[in-house]
Amino acid sequence: MVRSNGDTQAAGSNAMSSEPDGESLKKKQWILMLLVLAVLAGFAWWGRDRIHFDFGLFRRQVALADWRLIALAGACIYVGYIFRAVRWSLLVRHNQKVSPWTLLGPQVMGFTAVALIGRVADLVRPYLVARKTGLPISSQIAVYIVERLLDAGSMALIFSIAMFWIPADQIIRGTSHAGMMAKLTNQSPMLALFVVRYGGLVLTVFGALFLVAVRLAGERVASFFEFSFGMVSKKLGHSVGNKVRTFHSGLDTMRSFSDFAGAAGLSISMWLLIALAYLLGCKAYVASPALVAVTLPKCILLMIASGGASVLQLPVIGWFSQIGLVAVALVAILGATPEAATACGATLLLITFLSIIPAGLIWAQFDNVNLRKVTAESERADDALATE
């Protein structure tokens, strides 16, 4: 159900006045942080004699890094946020013409919230856009869903093309550490290779077919899923059906091929910028011949290797898991030393994920936005939409 602007603003006003949720979220974050520190301390104690890691070599790798390349990689990421704002502006233009610069703040603050709080803050961006523009929150969540589909499709296309330039043995080594892929690689290497090379593209094709079905018969598709999932749980069925209806309304943002081409072109360009940031971040480690020799296709494989950890992003622990996955991939794919791979993995996390935090915190101060509070508010707004 689509709310009026007045309803949206009233809901936002009521949410702003609710302090307990923000405090509860803060307490949960502290508890999680303490648990993470305890786990890390235990791991450090366990591995002190088992894991051979030269911290002196690690420090030298960082000291000799070319920070000009690292700064340039960070600039690529920041330009990517501008692309996101332009894309969001394009997706809402049929409802309201909004300058991309107006939408840049919600993008920056939203990704800052995800970096600091975790994936629970994913809906901060559509919530802040709705609050800034006066558009219904339901319409902005619909835009967010379409945006996610564009990201997934663009990345799958880029990845599938890049895999043609990477030898099969390096692909298998680079993905053999990733949970289910490790089991599949051991049981059937050829099937694992097919999944890595073409799995994303196949899923994107199915996603595109689903998109067409929802665009042409959204209510029928929603009713089908509502009935199917409702056999397990009526609440679940209602929630899934509502999500499909929200997605259907979101597809109204692209009313012509030119709308789709513009949004898709921005998405592909943005992900190529992210791949370039990975390339520059690796090449910045001039003391490691393996990292200096990295190619763009291999950097795209690294992006996929690090993507698994970012899907379920948690504060602090998600950072270390991402560093670890990228470091393992750098050793497997490029043959880098563990010290150089760890230093590079940490730098890539800083460039691609954490570098937005200072800008986001400053922007939040100027806009009087409490990131914990808006995270709780966006969750409540989504729950309210699910029950309508």
C-alpha positions in Angstrom: 0.0 0.0 0.0 1.3 3.4 -0.9 1.2 6.1 1.8 0.6 9.7 1.3 3.4 12.2 1.9 1.7 13.4 5.1 1.5 9.8 6.4 5.2 9.3 5.7 6.2 12.5 7.4 4.0 11.7 10.4 5.4 8.2 10.7 8.9 9.7 10.5 8.1 12.2 13.2 6.7 9.5 15.5 9.7 7.3 14.9 12.1 10.2 15.7 10.5 10.6 19.1 11.0 6.9 20.0 14.3 6.7 21.8 14.1 3.1 23.2 14.7 1.4 19.9 17.8 3.4 19.2 19.1 2.6 22.7 18.3 -1.1 22.3 20.2 -1.1 19.0 23.2 0.5 20.7 23.2 -2.1 23.5 23.0 -4.9 21.0 26.0 -3.4 19.1 28.0 -3.2 22.3 27.2 -6.8 23.2 28.2 -7.9 19.8 31.4 -5.9 19.9 32.4 -7.5 23.2 31.7 -11.0 21.9 33.7 -10.3 18.8 36.7 -9.0 20.8 36.5 -12.2 23.0 36.5 -14.4 19.9 39.4 -12.5 18.3 41.4 -12.7 21.5 40.7 -16.4 21.8 41.8 -16.9 18.1 44.9 -14.9 18.7 45.8 -17.0 21.7 45.1 -20.3 19.8 47.2 -19.2 16.8 50.1 -17.6 18.4 52.3 -20.7 17.8 50.4 -22.3 15.0 50.2 -19.5 12.4 53.5 -18.3 11.1 53.1 -14.6 10.2 56.0 -12.1 9.9 54.7 -8.9 11.4 57.9 -7.1 10.4 57.4 -8.0 6.8 53.7 -6.9 7.1 54.8 -3.5 8.4 57.4 -3.1 5.6 54.7 -3.9 2.9 52.5 -1.2 4.3 55.4 1.3 4.7 56.5 0.8 1.1 53.0 1.0 -0.4 52.3 3.7 -3.0 49.7 5.8 -1.1 49.1 7.9 -4.2 47.5 4.9 -5.9 45.5 4.1 -2.7 44.2 7.7 -2.7 43.3 7.4 -6.4 41.4 4.1 -5.6 39.5 5.9 -2.9 38.6 8.6 -5.3 37.1 6.0 -7.7 34.9 4.7 -4.8 33.7 8.3 -4.0 32.8 8.9 -7.7 30.9 5.6 -7.5 28.7 7.1 -4.8 27.9 10.0 -7.1 26.9 7.5 -9.8 24.6 5.9 -7.2 22.9 9.3 -6.5 22.5 10.0 -10.3 21.0 6.5 -10.8 18.5 7.0 -7.9 17.6 10.4 -9.3 16.9 8.7 -12.7 14.8 6.1 -11.0 12.5 8.6 -9.2 12.2 11.2 -12.0 8.8 10.0 -13.1 7.4 10.6 -9.6 9.5 13.7 -8.8 12.4 15.5 -10.3 15.2 15.5 -7.7 18.7 16.7 -8.2 21.4 14.0 -7.8 23.2 16.3 -5.3 20.1 16.2 -3.1 20.3 12.4 -3.0 24.1 12.2 -2.5 23.8 12.7 1.3 21.4 9.8 1.8 23.7 7.5 -0.2 26.8 8.5 1.8 25.0 8.3 5.2 23.3 5.1 4.3 26.5 3.3 3.4 28.2 4.7 6.5 25.4 3.2 8.6 26.0 -0.2 7.0 29.7 0.0 7.6 29.2 0.9 11.3 26.1 -1.0 12.2 25.8 -3.8 9.7 23.3 -5.0 7.0 20.5 -4.2 9.4 21.0 -0.6 8.2 20.4 -1.4 4.5 17.1 0.5 4.4 18.6 3.7 5.8 19.1 5.0 2.3 15.5 4.7 1.0 14.3 6.0 4.4 16.5 9.1 4.2 15.5 9.7 0.6 11.8 9.5 1.5 12.4 11.9 4.4 14.3 14.4 2.3 12.0 14.4 -0.7 8.6 13.8 0.9 8.1 10.7 -1.4 6.4 7.7 0.2 8.8 5.3 1.9 7.1 2.4 0.0 8.2 3.9 -3.3 11.8 4.3 -2.2 12.0 0.8 -0.9 10.8 -0.2 -4.4 13.6 1.9 -5.9 16.1 0.2 -3.6 14.9 -3.3 -4.7 15.3 -2.3 -8.4 18.7 -0.8 -7.6 19.9 -4.1 -6.0 18.7 -6.1 -9.1 20.7 -3.7 -11.3 23.8 -4.1 -9.2 23.5 -7.9 -9.2 23.0 -8.0 -13.0 25.8 -5.6 -13.7 28.3 -7.5 -11.5 27.3 -10.9 -12.9 27.8 -9.6 -16.5 31.2 -8.1 -15.7 32.3 -11.1 -13.8 31.2 -13.6 -16.5 33.1 -11.7 -19.2 36.2 -11.3 -17.0 36.3 -15.1 -16.3 37.2 -15.8 -19.9 40.6 -14.2 -19.3 41.4 -16.2 -16.1 42.8 -19.8 -16.3 40.5 -22.5 -14.9 43.0 -23.6 -12.3 43.2 -20.1 -10.9 39.4 -19.7 -10.7 39.1 -23.0 -8.8 42.0 -22.0 -6.4 40.4 -18.6 -5.9 37.0 -19.9 -4.9 37.9 -23.2 -3.2 38.0 -21.5 0.2 34.4 -20.3 0.1 32.1 -22.7 2.0 29.9 -24.6 -0.4 32.2 -23.9 -3.3 35.0 -25.7 -1.5 32.9 -28.9 -1.3 31.7 -28.6 -4.9 35.3 -28.1 -6.1 36.4 -31.3 -4.3 33.5 -33.3 -5.7 33.3 -32.0 -9.2 35.9 -29.4 -10.3 34.3 -29.0 -13.8 30.9 -28.3 -12.3 32.4 -25.8 -9.9 34.2 -24.0 -12.8 30.9 -23.8 -14.7 29.1 -22.4 -11.6 31.8 -19.8 -11.0 32.0 -18.7 -14.7 28.4 -18.7 -15.6 26.4 -19.1 -12.4 25.9 -15.4 -11.9 24.9 -14.9 -15.5 22.3 -17.7 -15.3 20.9 -16.2 -12.1 20.7 -12.8 -13.8 18.8 -14.3 -16.8 16.3 -15.8 -14.4 16.1 -12.5 -12.5 15.4 -10.7 -15.8 12.6 -13.2 -16.6 11.2 -12.7 -13.2 11.4 -8.9 -13.7 9.4 -9.2 -17.0 6.8 -11.5 -15.3 6.3 -9.0 -12.5 6.2 -6.1 -14.8 3.5 -7.7 -17.0 1.5 -9.5 -14.3 2.6 -8.2 -11.0 -0.6 -8.9 -9.0 -0.8 -12.5 -10.3 2.8 -13.2 -9.5 2.3 -11.7 -6.0 -0.8 -13.7 -5.4 0.9 -16.9 -6.5 3.8 -16.4 -4.1 1.4 -15.3 -1.4 -0.5 -18.5 -1.8 2.6 -20.7 -2.1 4.4 -19.4 1.0 1.1 -19.0 2.8 0.8 -22.8 2.9 3.8 -22.7 5.3 2.9 -19.5 7.1 0.2 -17.0 6.4 2.3 -14.2 7.8 5.2 -15.3 5.6 3.0 -15.5 2.5 1.6 -12.0 3.2 5.1 -10.6 3.6 6.4 -12.2 0.4 3.3 -11.1 -1.6 3.8 -7.6 -0.3 7.4 -7.6 -1.3 6.5 -8.6 -4.9 3.9 -5.9 -5.0 6.5 -3.4 -3.8 8.9 -4.6 -6.5 6.1 -4.3 -9.1 5.6 -0.6 -8.1 9.3 -0.1 -8.2 9.5 -1.2 -11.9 7.3 1.8 -12.7 10.5 3.7 -12.3 11.6 2.4 -15.7 8.9 3.1 -18.3 11.0 2.9 -21.4 14.1 1.3 -22.9 16.0 4.5 -22.5 15.2 4.5 -18.7 16.5 0.9 -18.4 19.6 1.7 -20.6 20.5 4.8 -18.5 20.2 2.9 -15.2 22.0 -0.2 -16.5 24.8 2.0 -18.0 25.3 3.8 -14.7 25.4 0.5 -12.8 28.0 -1.1 -15.1 30.1 2.0 -15.0 30.0 2.1 -11.2 31.1 -1.5 -10.8 33.9 -1.0 -13.3 35.0 1.9 -11.1 35.0 -0.4 -8.1 37.0 -3.0 -10.1 39.5 -0.2 -10.9 39.8 0.7 -7.2 40.7 -3.0 -6.5 43.3 -2.9 -9.3 44.9 0.3 -8.0 44.8 -1.0 -4.4 46.6 -4.1 -5.3 49.2 -2.4 -7.5 49.9 0.0 -4.7 51.9 -2.7 -2.9 55.0 -2.2 -5.0 57.1 -4.4 -2.7 55.1 -7.5 -3.8 55.8 -8.6 -7.4 52.7 -10.8 -7.3 50.4 -7.9 -6.4 52.0 -5.5 -8.9 51.4 -8.0 -11.7 47.6 -8.2 -11.0 45.2 -7.8 -13.9 41.7 -6.3 -14.0 40.0 -9.7 -14.6 41.7 -11.1 -11.5 40.6 -8.1 -9.5 37.1 -8.8 -10.5 37.5 -12.4 -9.1 38.8 -10.8 -5.9 35.7 -8.7 -5.7 33.6 -11.9 -5.8 35.8 -13.5 -3.2 35.2 -10.6 -0.8 31.5 -10.3 -1.7 30.6 -13.3 0.4 31.7 -11.7 3.6 30.0 -8.4 2.9 26.6 -10.0 2.2 26.1 -10.7 5.9 28.1 -7.6 7.1 28.5 -7.3 10.8 30.2 -4.6 12.7 34.0 -5.3 13.2 33.8 -9.0 12.8 32.6 -8.5 9.2 35.7 -6.4 8.5 38.1 -9.1 9.7 36.3 -11.8 7.8 36.4 -9.7 4.6 40.1 -9.1 5.1 40.7 -12.8 5.6 38.7 -13.9 2.5 40.5 -11.4 0.3 43.9 -12.4 1.7 43.2 -16.1 1.1 42.1 -15.2 -2.5 45.2 -13.1 -3.1 47.4 -16.0 -2.0 45.5 -18.5 -4.1 45.1 -16.5 -7.2 48.2 -14.4 -7.4 50.6 -16.3 -5.2 51.2 -13.3 -2.9 52.8 -13.9 0.5 50.4 -14.0 3.5 51.9 -10.7 4.8 51.4 -8.8 1.6 48.0 -10.4 1.0 46.8 -9.4 4.5 48.1 -5.9 4.1 46.4 -5.5 0.7 43.2 -7.1 2.0 43.0 -4.6 4.8 43.7 -1.7 2.4 41.0 -2.9 0.0 38.5 -3.0 2.9 39.6 0.6 3.9 39.3 1.8 0.3 36.0 0.2 -0.8 34.0 0.0 2.4 35.3 2.1 5.3 36.6 5.2 3.5 33.0 6.6 3.3 32.7 6.7 7.2 34.3 10.1 7.8 32.2 11.8 5.0 29.1 10.0 6.3 29.6 11.1 9.9 30.3 14.7 8.9 27.2 14.8 6.6 25.1 13.3 9.4 26.2 16.0 11.7 25.2 18.7 9.3 21.9 17.1 8.6 21.2 16.3 12.2 20.9 12.6 11.5 21.4 10.0 14.2 22.5 6.9 12.3 21.3 4.4 15.0 18.0 6.1 15.3 17.3 6.2 11.6 18.3 2.5 11.3 15.7 1.6 13.9 13.2 3.9 12.2 13.8 2.4 8.8 13.2 -1.1 10.2 9.9 0.0 11.8 8.8 1.6 8.5 9.5 -1.6 6.6 7.7 -3.7 9.2 4.7 -1.4 9.0 4.6 -1.7 5.3 4.7 -5.5 5.5 1.7 -5.6 7.8 -0.5 -3.3 5.6 
